[in-house]
Amino acid sequence: MIKLLRKEIQLAASPLSYFFIGFGLMAFVPGYPILVGSFFVCLGLFQSFQTAREANDLTYTALLPVAKHDVVRAKYAFCCFIEICYFTLTGAVTLIRMTLLSNAAVYRNNVLMNANLVYLAFVLLILGLFNAIFVGGFFQTAYKFAKPFVKFIIAAFAVVGLGETLFHIPGLAALNAFGFAHMGLQLGILALGILLFSGLTVLSKHRAMRNFERIDL
């Protein structure tokens, strides 16, 4: 399993998967829907799947002396590795904005989503949806990925729209809290985001393993 993951990281991955990790820094950009950065890291992963398919990587990997379900596990492990790298970077930026930059006028006067723990929860939701909709959808055929990616795009931008809208609703302004205000609410929503990411990823992985076992490559 570790060797398969190394193969994914060193051979099968598109350089864009690593490049788009840097988009975690977009959380510094004022006047921009910062949740869109989460979509770009998923776009990089999509490019890795495309590159691997054109190189017939899945067939090659399945011919190795490994179990088919380990092939699926390695793909999910690679996706989670890239996603965790991105989340770590955007999480560090978020903490800087919540501490050193919490009173910066450029952010205080921003009408769009603020970088706080609620933002990180939405990031996790988008990443979890990518794993469930795109990666899980890909392994229904182990070849076609356009349709599941379009479905993910729709879901991802629906989440972006939801995140940018909710705190404008009367009574929900605390979702856009600055610094450590409303910390109980922020932590609770972050915990929910972690649960959703974990649940979507694990459930889709098990479904993908069952689907891949039935596919005749």
C-alpha positions in Angstrom: 0.0 0.0 0.0 2.8 2.4 0.9 4.6 1.6 -2.4 1.4 2.2 -4.3 1.0 5.6 -2.6 4.6 6.4 -3.5 3.9 5.5 -7.1 0.9 7.9 -7.1 3.0 10.7 -5.7 6.1 10.3 -7.8 4.8 8.9 -11.1 1.0 9.2 -11.6 0.5 12.7 -10.2 0.2 15.7 -12.5 2.4 18.7 -11.5 -0.8 20.7 -11.3 -1.8 18.7 -8.2 1.2 20.2 -6.3 1.0 23.6 -7.9 -2.6 24.2 -6.8 -1.7 23.4 -3.2 -0.3 26.9 -3.2 -3.8 28.3 -3.8 -4.3 27.9 -0.1 -2.7 31.3 0.1 -5.8 32.7 -1.6 -7.3 33.0 1.9 -5.1 36.1 2.1 -6.9 37.8 -0.8 -9.6 40.3 0.2 -12.6 40.9 -1.9 -12.5 37.4 -3.4 -14.6 34.3 -2.7 -11.8 32.5 -1.0 -13.7 29.1 -1.0 -12.9 28.9 -4.7 -9.3 28.0 -3.8 -10.7 24.6 -2.6 -12.1 24.0 -6.1 -8.7 24.6 -7.7 -6.9 22.0 -5.6 -9.6 19.6 -6.8 -9.0 20.7 -10.4 -5.3 19.7 -9.9 -6.3 16.3 -8.7 -8.7 15.9 -11.7 -5.7 16.5 -13.9 -3.8 13.7 -12.1 -6.7 11.3 -12.9 -6.7 12.5 -16.5 -2.9 12.0 -16.8 -3.1 8.6 -15.3 -5.9 7.5 -17.6 -4.1 8.6 -20.7 -1.1 6.6 -19.6 -3.3 3.6 -18.9 -2.0 3.7 -15.3 -4.9 1.8 -13.7 -4.5 -1.2 -16.0 -0.8 -1.2 -15.3 -1.3 -1.0 -11.6 -4.0 -3.7 -11.5 -1.5 -6.0 -13.3 0.9 -5.7 -10.4 0.8 -8.3 -7.6 -1.5 -6.2 -5.5 -5.2 -6.5 -4.5 -7.6 -4.4 -6.6 -9.0 -2.7 -3.5 -5.4 -1.5 -2.7 -5.4 0.3 -6.0 -8.5 2.3 -4.9 -7.0 2.9 -1.5 -3.9 4.3 -3.0 -5.9 6.7 -5.2 -7.9 7.9 -2.2 -4.7 8.2 -0.1 -3.1 10.3 -2.7 -6.1 12.6 -2.9 -6.2 12.9 0.9 -2.5 13.7 0.9 -2.9 16.6 -1.5 -6.0 17.8 0.3 -4.4 17.7 3.7 -1.4 19.7 2.3 -3.8 22.3 1.0 -5.9 22.3 4.2 -2.8 22.8 6.3 -1.6 25.7 4.2 -5.0 27.5 4.1 -5.5 26.7 7.8 -2.2 28.4 8.6 -3.3 31.5 6.6 -6.6 31.4 8.4 -4.9 31.4 11.8 -2.8 34.4 10.7 -6.0 36.2 9.7 -7.7 35.3 13.0 -4.8 36.6 15.1 -2.3 39.1 13.5 -4.7 40.4 10.9 -8.0 40.1 12.7 -8.5 43.9 12.8 -7.0 44.7 9.4 -9.4 47.2 7.7 -9.0 45.4 4.3 -10.6 42.4 5.8 -13.1 44.1 8.1 -14.6 46.0 5.2 -14.8 42.9 3.0 -18.4 41.9 2.2 -17.4 38.3 1.3 -16.6 35.3 3.5 -14.1 35.9 6.2 -11.3 33.4 6.9 -12.2 31.7 10.2 -13.0 28.2 11.4 -16.3 28.2 9.6 -14.5 28.8 6.4 -12.3 25.8 7.1 -15.4 23.7 7.6 -16.7 24.7 4.2 -13.3 23.8 2.7 -13.5 20.3 4.2 -17.0 19.9 2.9 -15.9 20.8 -0.7 -12.9 18.4 -0.4 -15.2 15.6 0.9 -17.6 16.2 -1.9 -14.8 15.8 -4.4 -13.8 12.5 -2.9 -17.4 11.3 -2.8 -18.7 12.6 -6.2 -15.7 12.6 -8.4 -13.3 9.9 -7.1 -16.2 7.6 -6.2 -17.9 8.3 -9.5 -14.7 7.7 -11.4 -14.4 4.2 -10.0 -17.9 3.2 -11.2 -16.2 2.7 -14.6 -12.5 3.3 -13.9 -12.4 5.2 -17.1 -15.0 7.9 -17.5 -14.5 11.1 -15.4 -16.1 14.0 -17.2 -19.7 13.4 -15.9 -18.6 12.9 -12.2 -16.4 16.0 -12.4 -19.3 18.1 -13.9 -21.4 16.9 -11.0 -18.7 17.9 -8.5 -18.4 21.4 -10.1 -22.1 22.0 -9.6 -22.0 20.8 -6.0 -18.8 22.7 -5.2 -20.0 26.0 -6.4 -23.4 25.4 -4.7 -21.3 25.2 -1.5 -19.4 28.3 -2.4 -22.6 30.1 -2.9 -24.1 28.8 0.3 -21.0 29.9 2.3 -21.1 33.4 0.8 -24.8 33.7 1.5 -25.5 32.3 4.9 -23.9 35.0 7.0 -25.9 37.7 5.2 -29.1 36.1 6.6 -30.4 37.9 9.7 -29.3 36.0 12.8 -26.5 34.1 11.1 -23.9 37.0 11.0 -21.8 35.1 13.6 -20.8 32.6 10.9 -18.6 35.4 9.6 -17.0 36.1 12.9 -13.6 37.8 13.1 -10.7 36.5 15.3 -11.9 34.3 18.1 -15.4 35.8 18.5 -18.2 33.1 18.8 -15.5 30.5 19.2 -18.0 27.8 20.4 -19.9 28.2 17.2 -16.8 28.2 15.1 -15.4 25.1 16.7 -18.7 23.3 16.5 -19.0 23.9 12.8 -15.4 23.0 12.2 -16.1 19.6 14.0 -19.1 19.1 11.7 -16.8 19.8 8.7 -14.3 17.2 9.9 -17.1 14.6 10.3 -18.5 15.4 6.9 -15.1 15.1 5.2 -14.3 11.9 7.0 -17.7 10.3 6.4 -17.9 11.3 2.7 -14.4 10.0 2.1 -14.7 6.7 3.9 -18.1 5.8 2.6 -17.2 6.6 -1.0 -13.9 4.7 -0.7 -15.7 1.5 0.4 -18.3 1.9 -2.4 -15.5 2.5 -4.9 -13.6 -0.6 -3.8 -16.8 -2.7 -4.4 -17.3 -1.1 -7.8 -13.7 -1.6 -8.9 -13.7 -5.2 -7.9 -16.6 -5.8 -10.4 -14.9 -4.0 -13.3 -13.1 -6.2 -15.9 -10.1 -4.1 -17.0 
